[in-house]
Amino acid sequence: MGAQDLLTANPNLVELRNSIGETVLHFLAVENDLEGVRWLHARGFSLNTLNRFGEPMIFEVATLGHKDLLLWLADQDADFSVVDRANRGILAYLCKNRDEARKRRGEEMAQFLLDNLPRLAQGGGVSET
């Protein structure tokens, strides 16, 4: 039985989550599987999914540096104004690390987002606390 058959037989799979609250779409996004994310999104999976810790999928995708996927998510109107449980927007989330190497990577990704998603630079409802 293929994936399409599984979804047809069990539409509730769209909402199924693992022990940390991630859907299969979340898992594929973290693995930078753009084709898999596209396929699942076309079949009803939300791009705005959160894990059980309140972290939006797009925050993790950004942290991992998956630039092409982030741009695709923006083109699909993923919510870049979302905040996590600590009320941080994506830019603040990317710069939260105390480890200098991780912080530099996060700052590089924040700049990439500002360069490629002008609505973030204009406020766009993104909290930077």
C-alpha positions, 0 to 999 in steps of 0.5 A: 500500500502506497502513501496515497492509499494510506491517506485515503484509507486513514484521513486522520493520518494528517493529524497523527503526531509522534512523541514530541508532537511532530507530524510526518510533514514536520519530520520531512521538513526537518530532513529538508525533503522539499518534495515530500513536504510539497506532496503532504501539503497538497494533501492537507498537511499544515505548514504551520504545525507546532511541536509539543514544545510550542516550536513552529516547524519553520523555526526548526527549518530555519535553524537547520539552514534549509534555505530553499525549503524556507523560501518555498514555505514563504511562497506557500504562505506559511505563517512567518509571524508566528511566535513560540511559547517564549513569545519569540518570533523567528528572528529572535529564535534564530539568535537565541543560542548562547553557543557562539558558533550556533549563534553565528549560524542563526544570525546568518539565517536571520539575515538570509530571511531578511534579505529574501522575505522583505515583509520580515524587515518591515515588521510583518508581525514578527516578534523580535523579543 
